[in-house]
Amino acid sequence: MLPINEYQEQFLLHLESQNFNKEPRNLYQPVDYILQLGGKRLRPILTLMTADIFDVDYKLALPAAMAVEVFHNFSLIHDDIMDDAPLRRGQVTVHEKWNINTGILSGDAMLILAYQYFENYQPKTFRKLAKLFSKTALEVCEGQQYDVDFETRNDVTITEYLKMIEYKTAVLVAAAMKMGAIIAQTSKENSKLIYDFGLNLGLAFQLQDDYLDAFGDPKTFGKQVGGDIIENKKTYLYLKAIEFSKTDEKELLTQLFSVRLEDNESKINAVKEIFNSTGASAATQKAIQEFTLKAFEKLEKLDISIDKKAMLKDFGENLMGRNK
């Protein structure tokens, strides 16, 4: 097993070796641009680390890790278009730097490129990876549609919201880990447990992202703080605030989430105050901890060494302690 930063370094070296300097330039330059913007590289790291955990050379998992990262960034390009987001990782989004049509087409190309990386594996492994990837990609689309639908609904439940973030975010984290297990040809039980570990960690990760969207530091968060509030997204914070709020607070919050303003600063500040006063902020932090603990319960059942379990647990704890 390697330290987490070494998996990251090895993945970045592999990423640098990929050639996206192709024609037509207006198709491939945005691909290279979004992939070079940085980010935590969480998902490809998990693919490499999982292969290593199950005693296979992590380098064999590099193509699958690339597939996961390319697909993730494809989804970000299209998400940014749908959200009309100006920034991604502190830099101008693809559709703002080029245009919407370029963003759509370059994103489409990335989805196809992601599948091509599985061609590096033998037929049996290829089939398993492609089947998991197709299932996951469709779930991500379903999650995105739920997210869009929720913007115009006033009856979204906590259960519905958790299903949305499971599909939009958590399943890709889970699949990234299971891909490492597939490449390592570990047992079905280990594959299922590592998937469930990733799923719960992914849920905690997205809830943490929701929390940081409202309360993160703009200097470290990388995205526009308050973006979910501006877009009237019914996040866990919002739903808990509605659940806990008094009549006047509920009316104000509902009203604020029914409009789009030119000056959003006052709206963001008013919403954050309600999130804090109702206890929604504390409830969200508690939920983050609960899903993290569920992930650790799955971890304990894995047929791997105590040292490897400890490393995965440290990774999860560090991830939940992030500020960006």
Disulfide bonds with the S-S distance in Angstrom:
none
